[in-house]
Amino acid sequence: MYLNTIQSTDGSRKKRTRVGRGIGCTLGKTCGRGHKGQKARSGGFHKVGFEGGQMPLQRRLPKVGFKSLKSKYTAEVRLSEIDKLTATDIDIKTLISENIVPIFTKTVKIIQSGLINRAVTISGIKVTSGAKTSIEAAGGKVEA
């Protein structure tokens, strides 16, 4: 077998249809485009998604997926904000009463931003690993 003897099998390559070659070929005259109209003309095309002036589907549908609905009920608290509090036992109710998080907050997470220099007890609040080591280094503890 040589490269110059390789041939494709019969029927694997279909000949292209030549349009506009008379009534005998079934695609003569209008060439399968029908009569008149934008699509019958040369260069008659429209942009993708165009619906003839009707409001396109991608503009009729509402925009979703950019803002989480949970973000209203969650909050992040920095270590520096915890350090300013007078209370030693800190939970979500304490943070709400001190106006650190909004009143309708359901879950809170403490992140390591700033320093904490006193011992506090955290309960019922999620804590990042870096914040947890800082709290325990200051003499405090984190309860699940």
C-alpha positions in Angstrom: 0.0 0.0 0.0 1.3 3.4 -1.1 0.2 6.9 -0.2 -0.4 7.6 -3.9 -2.8 4.6 -4.3 -5.1 5.5 -1.4 -8.7 6.3 -2.5 -11.8 7.1 -0.5 -14.6 4.5 -0.7 -17.5 5.0 -3.0 -20.3 7.1 -1.5 -18.1 8.6 1.3 -17.7 11.9 -0.6 -20.9 13.3 -1.9 -20.7 15.7 -4.8 -21.9 19.2 -4.0 -25.2 20.3 -5.5 -24.9 22.9 -8.2 -27.9 25.2 -8.1 -29.3 27.5 -10.8 -28.7 25.1 -13.7 -32.2 24.9 -15.2 -35.5 23.2 -14.5 -34.1 19.7 -14.9 -32.1 19.7 -11.7 -34.9 20.6 -9.3 -32.9 23.5 -8.0 -33.1 25.8 -11.0 -34.4 29.4 -11.2 -35.0 30.2 -7.5 -32.4 27.6 -6.4 -34.5 26.4 -3.5 -34.9 29.8 -1.9 -38.6 30.3 -2.7 -40.0 33.5 -4.1 -39.1 37.0 -2.9 -38.4 38.0 0.7 -35.2 38.8 2.5 -33.9 35.2 2.5 -34.3 35.0 -1.3 -32.0 37.9 -2.0 -28.3 37.8 -2.3 -26.7 39.0 1.0 -30.1 38.7 2.7 -29.2 37.6 6.2 -30.0 38.7 9.7 -28.1 38.6 12.9 -28.3 35.5 15.2 -31.3 35.6 17.4 -33.2 38.1 15.3 -36.9 37.4 15.4 -38.3 39.9 12.8 -38.6 42.8 15.1 -40.2 40.9 17.9 -38.4 41.2 21.2 -35.8 38.4 21.1 -35.9 35.5 23.5 -32.5 36.4 25.1 -34.0 39.8 26.0 -37.4 38.6 27.1 -36.0 36.3 29.8 -35.0 37.8 33.1 -31.4 38.2 34.1 -30.6 35.7 36.8 -27.5 34.2 38.4 -25.5 37.2 39.3 -26.5 37.9 42.9 -27.0 35.1 45.5 -30.2 35.2 47.4 -28.4 33.8 50.4 -26.1 36.8 50.6 -28.8 38.8 52.4 -28.7 36.3 55.3 -24.9 35.7 55.6 -22.2 38.0 56.8 -18.4 38.1 57.3 -16.8 39.6 60.4 -13.2 40.5 60.8 -11.0 39.7 63.8 -10.4 43.4 64.3 -14.1 43.9 64.8 -14.3 41.0 67.3 -11.4 42.7 69.2 -13.4 45.9 69.7 -16.3 44.1 71.4 -16.6 44.2 75.2 -18.2 40.8 75.5 -16.1 37.7 75.9 -18.8 35.1 74.9 -19.6 35.9 71.2 -22.4 34.4 69.2 -24.7 35.7 66.4 -27.1 37.5 68.9 -24.1 39.4 70.4 -23.0 40.5 66.9 -26.6 41.7 66.1 -27.0 43.6 69.4 -23.6 45.3 68.8 -24.7 46.3 65.2 -21.8 44.5 63.6 -24.1 42.4 61.4 -27.7 43.1 60.1 -30.6 42.0 62.2 -31.8 39.3 59.7 -28.4 37.6 59.5 -28.6 33.8 59.9 -25.0 32.7 59.4 -21.8 34.5 60.2 -18.2 33.6 59.4 -15.2 35.2 61.1 -12.2 35.8 58.7 -8.6 36.5 59.5 -8.3 40.2 58.9 -6.7 42.3 61.5 -5.5 41.1 64.9 -7.1 39.9 68.1 -5.3 40.6 71.4 -7.7 39.2 74.0 -9.3 35.8 74.9 -12.8 35.3 73.5 -15.2 32.3 73.2 -16.8 31.9 69.9 -19.9 29.7 69.7 -22.4 29.0 66.8 -20.3 31.0 64.3 -18.1 29.6 61.4 -14.4 30.5 61.6 -11.7 30.2 59.0 -8.6 28.2 59.8 -6.4 31.3 59.9 -8.8 33.1 62.2 -9.1 30.1 64.5 -5.4 29.9 65.0 -5.3 33.6 65.8 -8.1 33.3 68.4 -6.5 30.3 70.0 -3.1 32.0 70.0 -4.7 35.0 71.9 -6.0 32.5 74.6 -9.5 32.1 73.3 -11.4 29.1 72.1 -13.8 28.2 69.3 -16.9 26.0 70.0 -18.8 24.4 67.2 
